[in-house]
Amino acid sequence: YDQLLVKAYNTAGAINNVRNDLQDAQYFFHKGLQLGKQYPTHIYNSKLMSNMALLYIYLEDWPKALRIIEKAKKLYFKSGLLQDDAIGILYINESFTHLSSGDVTNGRIAYEKAKALDSDRVSARYKILLFRTYSDVLLAEGDFNKALRVTNQCLQAPNIEKYTLQNGQCYLNRALANIGLHHDDAILDDLERAFSIFEVVGSRSWKVLGLKTLAEYYESQGDLDTALNYYKQYYRGNKALLFDKRQSDIFLLEQDYATTTLAKENELLNTEKDLNGLLLQKEQLRNRIVVALIIMVSISAVLLAIRLRSIQSKNKALLTQSTTCELTGLYNRRYLEQLLTQPMQFNTSQFGISLVILDLDHF
């Protein structure tokens, strides 16, 4: 269920990306990435990060988009589930980001990496994306003739109508190529087709770009009233996008604050846990010391009792030896001297007290 939910978050975020509902897109991508942490090898971790990079492309935050693309690449290779489409789209987004920031050289390098993955294993959508990206590179390099040929290949690709957004992008690029070549007869039709497609898809950023291109075209043709009308629409659309971008920035700040707060709370909990652990260890050490002392005292008491009994036994034996004749076993003179120095209880009788003395000669 969780692994399917990761995919669902990615899909919901991607839909909101295309619609330029960037705050909702961020919400779903963040939810997906948080859940994806439980499944480090899930391929959708890379796809979520890739779509997050696309979000920053829409926000025109090129450095952050490139940083996130690098993270997505690492997640892709970490997953071990190698899909040419997945890593190729990362290179395509990287190319678009470099070109949009004016870095044409790295834009072409990224495109060549994506082109190297073109094979029977990739989808038809990927091949169309390659056409569109190559036309982006050629337009940035000023090669309008080749860009025109490539956009025609894109628009003639099998089932191009199924890939609505890319279809509109190729119409727009063909119009830009014709503008560069000053072929005025084909420009307006392509721009209007592109604009209508973007309107159907609901991609506000591409729609705004189409409005701007239309306004610039009519201005170049001297039709200032029509140009002004498109400039007004472009202004309103761009203003709405700027508001969404600001809301997106606020969302990111809130996420960063929440993440920082959570990290501090976790740090505090870990500190408390460590402190409780130390207190427990201290208590356990104290108990072990008390038990050890009790054992030592008990052993000492037992040893002392054994020693005392041994001494008493030896003293008794010495006393017996000193007061007894070894030959007869009778008490000797020393015993008699000790006995006479002690008070004695005598039973009184009518005969009094008798003392018998026996002297044995030549004993």
C-alpha positions as CSV (number, residue, x, y, z in Angstrom):
1,Y,0.0,0.0,0.0
2,D,2.8,2.5,1.0
3,Q,4.7,1.8,-2.2
4,L,1.6,2.4,-4.3
5,L,1.0,5.5,-2.3
6,V,4.5,6.8,-3.2
7,K,3.5,6.5,-6.9
8,A,0.2,8.2,-6.3
9,Y,1.9,11.2,-4.6
10,N,4.2,11.4,-7.6
11,T,1.3,11.4,-10.1
12,A,-0.7,14.0,-8.1
13,G,2.4,16.2,-7.9
14,A,3.1,15.9,-11.6
15,I,-0.5,16.8,-12.5
16,N,-0.3,19.9,-10.3
17,N,3.1,20.7,-11.8
18,V,1.7,20.8,-15.3
19,R,-1.2,22.9,-14.1
20,N,1.3,25.2,-12.3
21,D,-0.5,24.7,-9.0
22,L,2.9,24.7,-7.5
23,Q,2.0,24.8,-3.8
24,D,-0.2,21.7,-4.2
25,A,2.6,20.0,-6.3
26,Q,5.1,20.7,-3.5
27,Y,2.8,19.3,-0.9
28,F,2.4,16.0,-2.8
29,F,6.1,15.7,-3.7
30,H,7.1,16.3,0.0
31,K,4.6,13.7,1.2
32,G,5.9,11.2,-1.4
33,L,9.6,11.9,-0.5
34,Q,8.8,11.5,3.3
35,L,7.1,8.2,2.7
36,G,9.8,7.1,0.2
37,K,12.4,7.3,3.0
38,Q,10.9,4.0,4.3
39,Y,11.8,2.4,0.9
40,P,15.3,3.7,0.0
41,T,15.5,1.6,-3.2
42,H,12.1,2.6,-4.6
43,I,12.6,4.0,-8.2
44,Y,9.9,6.6,-7.5
45,N,12.2,8.4,-5.0
46,S,14.2,9.4,-8.0
47,K,11.1,10.3,-10.0
48,L,9.7,12.4,-7.2
49,M,13.0,14.3,-6.9
50,S,13.0,14.7,-10.7
51,N,9.5,16.2,-10.7
52,M,10.5,18.4,-7.7
53,A,13.4,19.7,-9.9
54,L,10.8,20.4,-12.7
55,L,8.8,22.4,-10.2
56,Y,11.9,24.6,-9.5
57,I,12.3,25.0,-13.3
58,Y,8.8,26.4,-13.4
59,L,9.8,28.7,-10.5
60,E,12.9,29.7,-12.6
61,D,15.1,28.9,-9.7
62,W,17.8,27.4,-11.9
63,P,20.6,26.7,-9.2
64,K,18.1,24.9,-6.9
65,A,16.7,22.9,-9.9
66,L,20.2,21.7,-10.8
67,R,21.0,20.7,-7.2
68,I,17.8,18.7,-7.0
69,I,18.5,17.0,-10.3
70,E,21.9,15.9,-8.9
71,K,20.1,14.4,-5.9
72,A,17.6,12.7,-8.2
73,K,20.5,11.1,-10.1
74,K,22.0,9.7,-6.9
75,L,18.7,8.3,-5.8
76,Y,18.2,6.8,-9.3
77,F,21.6,4.9,-9.2
78,K,20.9,3.9,-5.6
79,S,17.6,2.3,-6.4
80,G,19.3,-0.3,-8.6
81,L,16.2,-0.4,-10.8
82,L,17.8,1.1,-13.9
83,Q,15.3,2.6,-16.4
84,D,16.7,4.5,-19.4
85,D,13.6,6.7,-19.5
86,A,14.0,7.8,-15.9
87,I,17.6,8.9,-16.0
88,G,17.2,10.3,-19.5
89,I,14.4,12.6,-18.4
90,L,16.7,13.9,-15.7
91,Y,19.3,14.8,-18.4
92,I,16.5,16.4,-20.5
93,N,15.4,18.5,-17.5
94,E,19.1,19.3,-16.8
95,S,19.5,20.5,-20.4
96,F,16.4,22.7,-20.3
97,T,17.6,24.2,-17.0
98,H,21.1,25.0,-18.4
99,L,19.6,26.5,-21.6
100,S,17.1,28.6,-19.6
101,S,19.9,30.0,-17.4
102,G,21.9,30.8,-20.6
103,D,24.5,28.0,-20.3
104,V,24.2,26.7,-23.8
105,T,27.4,24.5,-23.6
106,N,26.2,22.4,-20.6
107,G,22.7,22.4,-22.1
108,R,24.0,20.5,-25.1
109,I,26.2,18.2,-23.0
110,A,23.1,17.2,-21.0
111,Y,21.1,16.7,-24.2
112,E,23.9,14.4,-25.7
113,K,23.7,12.3,-22.5
114,A,20.0,11.9,-22.9
115,K,20.4,11.2,-26.7
116,A,22.9,8.4,-25.9
117,L,20.1,6.5,-24.1
118,D,17.8,6.5,-27.1
119,S,17.0,2.9,-28.1
120,D,14.2,0.4,-28.5
121,R,13.8,0.3,-24.7
122,V,12.6,3.9,-24.3
123,S,9.0,5.1,-24.7
124,A,7.6,7.0,-27.6
125,R,7.1,10.0,-25.3
126,Y,10.9,9.9,-24.5
127,K,11.7,10.1,-28.2
128,I,9.4,13.1,-28.6
129,L,11.0,14.8,-25.6
130,L,14.4,14.3,-27.3
131,F,13.1,16.1,-30.4
132,R,11.8,19.0,-28.3
133,T,15.0,19.2,-26.3
134,Y,17.2,19.1,-29.4
135,S,15.2,21.9,-30.9
136,D,15.7,23.9,-27.6
137,V,19.4,23.4,-28.0
138,L,19.5,24.4,-31.6
139,L,17.3,27.5,-30.9
140,A,19.7,28.5,-28.1
141,E,22.7,28.0,-30.5
142,G,21.0,30.1,-33.2
143,D,20.8,27.2,-35.7
144,F,17.2,28.0,-36.9
145,N,17.3,25.9,-40.1
146,K,18.2,22.7,-38.2
147,A,15.8,23.6,-35.4
148,L,13.0,23.9,-38.0
149,R,13.8,20.4,-39.3
150,V,13.9,18.9,-35.9
151,T,10.5,20.5,-34.8
152,N,9.0,19.1,-38.1
153,Q,10.3,15.7,-37.1
154,C,8.7,16.2,-33.7
155,L,5.3,17.2,-35.1
156,Q,5.4,14.2,-37.5
157,A,6.3,11.7,-34.9
158,P,3.8,8.8,-34.5
159,N,0.9,9.5,-32.1
160,I,2.2,13.0,-31.3
161,E,-1.3,14.1,-30.5
162,K,-1.3,11.8,-27.5
163,Y,1.5,13.8,-25.9
164,T,-0.4,17.1,-25.8
165,L,2.1,19.2,-23.9
166,Q,5.1,18.2,-26.0
167,N,3.0,18.7,-29.1
168,G,2.3,22.3,-28.1
169,Q,6.0,22.8,-27.2
170,C,7.1,21.6,-30.6
171,Y,4.6,24.0,-32.3
172,L,6.0,26.8,-30.2
173,N,9.6,25.9,-31.1
174,R,8.8,25.7,-34.8
175,A,7.3,29.2,-34.6
176,L,10.4,30.4,-32.8
177,A,12.6,28.8,-35.5
178,N,10.5,30.5,-38.2
179,I,10.8,33.8,-36.4
180,G,14.5,33.4,-36.4
181,L,14.3,32.7,-40.2
182,H,11.8,35.5,-40.8
183,H,9.3,33.1,-42.4
184,D,6.3,35.2,-41.4
185,D,3.7,33.1,-43.3
186,A,3.9,30.1,-40.9
187,I,4.5,31.8,-37.5
188,L,1.0,32.9,-36.5
189,D,-0.7,29.6,-37.1
190,D,1.9,27.7,-35.0
191,L,1.8,30.2,-32.2
192,E,-2.0,30.0,-32.0
193,R,-2.0,26.2,-32.1
194,A,0.6,26.1,-29.3
195,F,-1.4,28.6,-27.3
196,S,-4.7,26.7,-27.7
197,I,-2.9,23.4,-26.7
198,F,-1.4,25.0,-23.6
199,E,-4.9,26.3,-22.7
200,V,-6.4,22.8,-23.1
201,V,-3.6,21.2,-21.0
202,G,-3.9,23.9,-18.4
203,S,-0.2,24.6,-18.3
204,R,-0.2,28.2,-17.2
205,S,3.6,28.8,-17.5
206,W,3.6,27.6,-21.1
207,K,0.5,29.5,-21.8
208,V,2.1,32.7,-20.5
209,L,5.2,32.0,-22.6
210,G,2.9,31.6,-25.7
211,L,1.1,34.9,-24.9
212,K,4.5,36.7,-24.7
213,T,5.6,35.2,-28.0
214,L,2.4,36.2,-29.7
215,A,2.6,39.7,-28.3
216,E,6.2,40.1,-29.5
217,Y,5.3,38.7,-32.9
218,Y,2.4,41.1,-33.5
219,E,4.5,43.9,-32.2
220,S,7.2,43.0,-34.8
221,Q,4.5,43.0,-37.5
222,G,3.3,46.5,-36.5
223,D,-0.1,45.3,-35.2
224,L,0.2,47.2,-32.0
225,D,-3.4,46.8,-30.8
226,T,-3.3,43.1,-31.0
227,A,0.2,43.1,-29.5
228,L,-1.1,45.2,-26.6
229,N,-4.0,42.8,-26.1
230,Y,-1.7,39.8,-25.8
231,Y,0.7,41.8,-23.6
232,K,-2.2,42.5,-21.2
233,Q,-3.1,38.8,-21.1
234,Y,0.6,38.0,-20.6
235,Y,0.8,40.5,-17.8
236,R,-2.2,39.0,-16.0
237,G,-1.0,35.5,-16.4
238,N,2.5,36.3,-15.4
239,K,1.2,38.1,-12.3
240,A,-0.8,35.0,-11.3
241,L,2.3,32.9,-11.8
242,L,4.4,35.2,-9.7
243,F,1.8,35.0,-6.9
244,D,2.0,31.2,-7.1
245,K,5.7,31.3,-7.0
246,R,5.6,33.5,-3.9
247,Q,3.1,31.1,-2.3
248,S,5.4,28.3,-3.2
249,D,8.3,30.1,-1.6
250,I,6.2,30.6,1.5
251,F,5.4,26.9,1.5
252,L,9.1,26.0,1.3
253,L,9.9,28.3,4.2
254,E,7.1,26.7,6.2
255,Q,8.5,23.3,5.3
256,D,12.0,24.3,6.2
257,Y,10.8,25.8,9.5
258,A,8.8,22.6,10.2
259,T,11.8,20.5,9.3
260,T,14.2,22.6,11.4
261,T,11.8,22.5,14.4
262,L,11.3,18.8,14.1
263,A,15.1,18.3,13.9
264,K,15.5,20.4,17.1
265,E,12.8,18.5,18.8
266,N,14.3,15.2,17.8
267,E,17.7,16.4,19.0
268,L,16.2,17.4,22.3
269,L,14.5,14.0,22.6
270,N,17.7,12.3,21.8
271,T,19.5,14.3,24.4
272,E,16.9,13.5,27.0
273,K,17.1,9.9,26.0
274,D,20.9,9.9,26.3
275,L,20.6,11.6,29.7
276,N,18.1,9.0,30.9
277,G,20.4,6.4,29.6
278,L,23.3,7.8,31.6
279,L,21.2,8.1,34.7
280,L,20.2,4.4,34.3
281,Q,23.8,3.4,33.8
282,K,24.7,5.4,36.9
283,E,22.0,3.6,38.9
284,Q,23.0,0.2,37.5
285,L,26.6,1.0,38.4
286,R,25.7,2.0,41.9
287,N,23.6,-1.2,42.3
288,R,26.5,-3.3,41.0
289,I,28.9,-1.6,43.5
290,V,26.5,-2.2,46.4
291,V,26.1,-5.9,45.4
292,A,29.9,-6.2,45.0
293,L,30.5,-4.7,48.5
294,I,27.8,-7.0,50.0
295,I,29.5,-10.0,48.4
296,M,32.9,-8.8,49.5
297,V,31.8,-8.2,53.1
298,S,30.0,-11.6,53.2
299,I,33.1,-13.4,51.9
300,S,35.2,-11.5,54.4
301,A,32.8,-12.4,57.3
302,V,32.8,-16.1,56.3
303,L,36.6,-16.1,56.0
304,L,36.9,-14.4,59.4
305,A,34.5,-16.9,61.0
306,I,36.6,-19.8,59.6
307,R,39.8,-18.1,60.8
308,L,38.3,-17.5,64.3
309,R,37.1,-21.1,64.5
310,S,40.5,-22.3,63.5
311,I,42.2,-20.1,66.1
312,Q,39.8,-21.3,68.8
313,S,40.4,-24.9,67.9
314,K,44.2,-24.3,68.1
315,N,43.9,-22.5,71.4
316,K,41.8,-25.3,72.8
317,A,44.4,-27.8,71.7
318,L,47.2,-25.8,73.2
319,L,45.4,-25.5,76.5
320,T,44.8,-29.2,76.6
321,Q,48.5,-29.8,75.8
322,S,49.6,-27.4,78.6
323,T,47.3,-28.7,81.3
324,T,47.4,-32.5,80.6
325,C,50.0,-35.2,81.0
326,E,50.6,-36.8,77.7
327,L,51.5,-40.2,79.4
328,T,48.5,-40.6,81.7
329,G,46.0,-38.1,80.3
330,L,45.6,-36.7,83.8
331,Y,45.6,-33.0,84.7
332,N,49.0,-31.8,85.7
333,R,50.3,-29.3,88.3
334,R,49.7,-26.3,86.0
335,Y,46.0,-27.1,85.7
336,L,45.8,-27.5,89.5
337,E,47.5,-24.1,90.1
338,Q,45.0,-22.4,87.6
339,L,42.1,-24.2,89.2
340,L,43.0,-23.1,92.8
341,T,43.3,-19.5,91.8
342,Q,39.6,-19.5,90.7
343,P,36.6,-19.2,93.1
344,M,34.9,-22.5,93.4
345,Q,31.4,-23.4,94.5
346,F,31.5,-26.2,97.0
347,N,28.4,-28.1,98.1
348,T,28.2,-27.8,101.8
349,S,27.7,-31.1,103.7
350,Q,28.0,-32.4,107.2
351,F,31.5,-33.6,106.5
352,G,32.9,-30.2,105.3
353,I,35.6,-30.2,102.7
354,S,38.2,-32.9,102.2
355,L,41.6,-32.6,100.5
356,V,43.4,-35.8,99.3
357,I,47.1,-35.7,98.5
358,L,48.7,-38.7,96.8
359,D,52.4,-39.0,96.5
360,L,53.8,-41.6,94.0
361,D,57.5,-42.4,94.4
362,H,59.6,-43.6,91.5
363,F,56.7,-43.0,89.1
